[in-house]
């Protein structure tokens, strides 16, 4: 029914998919973040990193602009902005 996979599972790090992002991208406001890491958990590409406490950022080489991080943020500390 389905054809074979073109790439192996877990190969997203090799295939930078951000080049076909929607017209929007997340902007991390860094104002009211409580460090819950829900944005990291929900991201289907795993491209959100929070190496410093309550300071998160996105690797736009992989972000597709789905907006799940902004939608799920309990403090609304992530906004979706137009790609420039």
TORFIVEX-375452 format. One record per residue (C-alpha): z, x negated, y; residue in three letters. Coordinates in nm, 2 decimals, m for minus. Layout:
// TORFIVEX-375452
<rec><z>Z</z><x>X</x><y>Y</y><res>ALA</res></rec>
...
// end
This chain:
// TORFIVEX-375452
<rec><z>0.00</z><x>0.00</x><y>0.00</y><res>UNK</res></rec>
<rec><z>0.09</z><x>m0.27</x><y>0.25</y><res>UNK</res></rec>
<rec><z>m0.09</z><x>m0.60</x><y>0.28</y><res>UNK</res></rec>
<rec><z>0.08</z><x>m0.94</x><y>0.24</y><res>UNK</res></rec>
<rec><z>0.29</z><x>m1.07</x><y>0.52</y><res>UNK</res></rec>
<rec><z>0.11</z><x>m1.31</x><y>0.75</y><res>UNK</res></rec>
<rec><z>0.42</z><x>m1.52</x><y>0.82</y><res>UNK</res></rec>
<rec><z>0.73</z><x>m1.58</x><y>0.63</y><res>UNK</res></rec>
<rec><z>1.05</z><x>m1.40</x><y>0.72</y><res>UNK</res></rec>
<rec><z>1.27</z><x>m1.58</x><y>0.97</y><res>UNK</res></rec>
<rec><z>0.98</z><x>m1.76</x><y>1.13</y><res>UNK</res></rec>
<rec><z>1.03</z><x>m1.62</x><y>1.48</y><res>UNK</res></rec>
<rec><z>1.16</z><x>m1.95</x><y>1.61</y><res>UNK</res></rec>
<rec><z>0.82</z><x>m2.10</x><y>1.53</y><res>UNK</res></rec>
<rec><z>0.62</z><x>m1.81</x><y>1.68</y><res>UNK</res></rec>
<rec><z>0.71</z><x>m1.77</x><y>2.05</y><res>UNK</res></rec>
<rec><z>0.66</z><x>m1.39</x><y>2.09</y><res>UNK</res></rec>
<rec><z>0.76</z><x>m1.36</x><y>2.46</y><res>UNK</res></rec>
<rec><z>0.40</z><x>m1.39</x><y>2.57</y><res>UNK</res></rec>
<rec><z>0.34</z><x>m1.03</x><y>2.48</y><res>UNK</res></rec>
<rec><z>0.65</z><x>m0.89</x><y>2.65</y><res>UNK</res></rec>
<rec><z>0.65</z><x>m0.55</x><y>2.81</y><res>UNK</res></rec>
<rec><z>0.63</z><x>m0.54</x><y>3.19</y><res>UNK</res></rec>
<rec><z>1.01</z><x>m0.56</x><y>3.21</y><res>UNK</res></rec>
<rec><z>1.26</z><x>m0.84</x><y>3.13</y><res>UNK</res></rec>
<rec><z>1.64</z><x>m0.84</x><y>3.13</y><res>UNK</res></rec>
<rec><z>1.83</z><x>m0.98</x><y>3.43</y><res>UNK</res></rec>
<rec><z>2.19</z><x>m1.08</x><y>3.35</y><res>UNK</res></rec>
<rec><z>2.39</z><x>m1.00</x><y>3.66</y><res>UNK</res></rec>
<rec><z>2.70</z><x>m1.20</x><y>3.56</y><res>UNK</res></rec>
<rec><z>2.93</z><x>m0.98</x><y>3.77</y><res>UNK</res></rec>
<rec><z>3.12</z><x>m0.74</x><y>3.54</y><res>UNK</res></rec>
<rec><z>3.06</z><x>m0.90</x><y>3.20</y><res>UNK</res></rec>
<rec><z>3.36</z><x>m0.87</x><y>2.96</y><res>UNK</res></rec>
<rec><z>3.21</z><x>m1.10</x><y>2.69</y><res>UNK</res></rec>
<rec><z>3.18</z><x>m0.83</x><y>2.42</y><res>UNK</res></rec>
<rec><z>2.86</z><x>m0.99</x><y>2.29</y><res>UNK</res></rec>
<rec><z>2.70</z><x>m0.65</x><y>2.22</y><res>UNK</res></rec>
<rec><z>2.38</z><x>m0.78</x><y>2.39</y><res>UNK</res></rec>
<rec><z>2.36</z><x>m1.07</x><y>2.15</y><res>UNK</res></rec>
<rec><z>2.43</z><x>m0.84</x><y>1.85</y><res>UNK</res></rec>
<rec><z>2.16</z><x>m0.58</x><y>1.94</y><res>UNK</res></rec>
<rec><z>1.88</z><x>m0.82</x><y>2.03</y><res>UNK</res></rec>
<rec><z>1.61</z><x>m0.79</x><y>1.76</y><res>UNK</res></rec>
<rec><z>1.48</z><x>m1.14</x><y>1.84</y><res>UNK</res></rec>
<rec><z>1.82</z><x>m1.31</x><y>1.87</y><res>UNK</res></rec>
<rec><z>1.71</z><x>m1.47</x><y>2.20</y><res>UNK</res></rec>
<rec><z>2.03</z><x>m1.40</x><y>2.39</y><res>UNK</res></rec>
<rec><z>2.28</z><x>m1.69</x><y>2.41</y><res>UNK</res></rec>
<rec><z>2.63</z><x>m1.70</x><y>2.55</y><res>UNK</res></rec>
<rec><z>2.74</z><x>m2.06</x><y>2.53</y><res>UNK</res></rec>
<rec><z>2.98</z><x>m2.03</x><y>2.83</y><res>UNK</res></rec>
<rec><z>3.25</z><x>m1.76</x><y>2.84</y><res>UNK</res></rec>
<rec><z>3.10</z><x>m1.44</x><y>2.98</y><res>UNK</res></rec>
<rec><z>2.78</z><x>m1.61</x><y>3.09</y><res>UNK</res></rec>
<rec><z>2.48</z><x>m1.49</x><y>2.89</y><res>UNK</res></rec>
<rec><z>2.11</z><x>m1.57</x><y>2.93</y><res>UNK</res></rec>
<rec><z>1.79</z><x>m1.49</x><y>2.75</y><res>UNK</res></rec>
<rec><z>1.52</z><x>m1.72</x><y>2.62</y><res>UNK</res></rec>
<rec><z>1.22</z><x>m1.55</x><y>2.76</y><res>UNK</res></rec>
<rec><z>0.99</z><x>m1.74</x><y>2.52</y><res>UNK</res></rec>
<rec><z>1.11</z><x>m1.49</x><y>2.26</y><res>UNK</res></rec>
<rec><z>1.22</z><x>m1.18</x><y>2.46</y><res>UNK</res></rec>
<rec><z>0.99</z><x>m0.88</x><y>2.42</y><res>UNK</res></rec>
<rec><z>1.15</z><x>m0.68</x><y>2.70</y><res>UNK</res></rec>
<rec><z>1.27</z><x>m0.40</x><y>2.47</y><res>UNK</res></rec>
<rec><z>1.57</z><x>m0.32</x><y>2.70</y><res>UNK</res></rec>
<rec><z>1.82</z><x>m0.27</x><y>2.42</y><res>UNK</res></rec>
<rec><z>2.06</z><x>m0.52</x><y>2.57</y><res>UNK</res></rec>
<rec><z>2.06</z><x>m0.34</x><y>2.90</y><res>UNK</res></rec>
<rec><z>2.09</z><x>0.00</x><y>2.74</y><res>UNK</res></rec>
<rec><z>2.39</z><x>m0.11</x><y>2.52</y><res>UNK</res></rec>
<rec><z>2.59</z><x>m0.31</x><y>2.78</y><res>UNK</res></rec>
<rec><z>2.92</z><x>m0.12</x><y>2.83</y><res>UNK</res></rec>
<rec><z>2.96</z><x>m0.26</x><y>3.19</y><res>UNK</res></rec>
<rec><z>2.59</z><x>m0.21</x><y>3.29</y><res>UNK</res></rec>
<rec><z>2.58</z><x>m0.58</x><y>3.38</y><res>UNK</res></rec>
<rec><z>2.22</z><x>m0.62</x><y>3.26</y><res>UNK</res></rec>
<rec><z>1.93</z><x>m0.47</x><y>3.44</y><res>UNK</res></rec>
<rec><z>1.57</z><x>m0.46</x><y>3.34</y><res>UNK</res></rec>
<rec><z>1.34</z><x>m0.60</x><y>3.62</y><res>UNK</res></rec>
<rec><z>0.97</z><x>m0.61</x><y>3.66</y><res>UNK</res></rec>
<rec><z>0.80</z><x>m0.93</x><y>3.53</y><res>UNK</res></rec>
<rec><z>0.68</z><x>m1.14</x><y>3.82</y><res>UNK</res></rec>
// end
